[in-house]
């Protein structure tokens, strides 16, 4: 459905005000030089790269914080556009569009406050660089999400209409309600690293992640676990059925090239349960300990 067909309900008033504000700020520029580091999101089932996420860096590789301190209310839309543009330029230089992997780009204020401009500029840039729209994943940080999920779903559908994939980033970082997965029908959900870190030693986080994975599976939403740093975290996530992962355990971000990644010695397939058996890795004392199993009801 086009944005013009949305009802003029009271819930749309804050959105319309934000769009009006954005139209002014879109004329601002962001002049701080930036580069992008690329980190692979790996598919453990096929042992391939599912996507490369573009991560903000300074001109000489400085941490993202050195750039973010220059972002203001006035230039944040220009900053968002600059990041998306630089991500696609570097990805095109390294011919990401010619391979099977996609490009994951973080999208901030524009997707909510100026969706039409975000779509238009993304389409124009992709056309200039001959970058296939089907290779793009726009990651929306969870705390950026609108309270009006109906409106956000229209935006997601608009991107989907152009073949662009969308993802909820940092899911679980703000005490996410699992109903969000049903309300906002993105293609992908990325589990926040704060839930992933030390997953094998934290029963509470383990149960939360397991619930997210099960709920996402019901809605046919792909799950990516980010911030995977250890073999133990990889094994617990694999036993849950998560096969898309990102983190230092596989590869660190790289500035000058697309980084290679290292496949774990223990294959993802070998960690899966036998047919007819349900395994909850959250019940194991450690990743190497025998797991409690229970026969699934026929």
C-alpha positions, 0 to 999 in steps of 0.5 A: 500500500502506498503511503498516501493511502494511509488513514489520517489517524491521530497515531499518524500525527507524530509521524507527519510532524517528523516527516516535515522536520526531516524535509528541512534537515535533508538539505543539510550535509555531513562533511566528515570523511567516513569509511566502512569496515565489512564483517561477514554474516555467515551461513553455517549450513552452506558454509557461505557468506550470507551477507557483509555488514557495513560498519561505520569507521573514520577515514583512517579506521577510527572507531565509530564513536569518533564520527557519531559525536559529530552527528546532530539533530540537524545533520543526522539525515545527511549522515544516514545518507552518507553511510548508505552511499559509502557502504554501496560504493565500497561494496561495488568496488569489491564486486559484492553485487556479483556474488551470492552475498548481500550487503547489510546497511544500517538505516537510522532516522530516514526510514521513519521520518522521511521514508520516501526520500530514503527509498528514492535516494537508495534507488538512485544510488543503486541505479548509479552503481548498478547495484541490485536492490535484491542484494540490499538488507536495510537494518532498522535498530530496534530502538528506532522503531515506531510505536505505530507498527501498522505504519512501519509495516507499510514502509517494510512492504514498500521496500519489499516491493522493490526487492529490498530486504529488511531486518530488525537490528539489536533485537532484545536490547530494549526488553523486546516484546516477542509480539513485535515479530508478529507486528512488524513483518521484516525478513530478518531479526538480528539478536543483540550481542548482549543476549549472545555473549556468554550465552552458554553460562547464562540460563536466563539469556539462553531461554530468551534467545531460544524463545526468540528463535522459536517465535521467529521460526513460526513467522518464517523470519530468518534469525541472525545471532550477532556478537558470537565470539566463542565456540561455546556460544556457536554450539549453543546457538547451533543446537537452537537451530540458528545457522546465520551468525556474525562475530569475531569467532568467524571473522573480524571487520576489515577496511581494505578488503572483504575479510575471509572467515574461518569455518568451525571444526565442529560442523553446524550439521553435527550439532543438530538433533536426531529426527524426532528428538527435541533438544533445549541447549538451555538445560545443559550445564555446559556446551560439552555436557550431555544434553537432556532430551525428550521425545516430541509428541507425534 
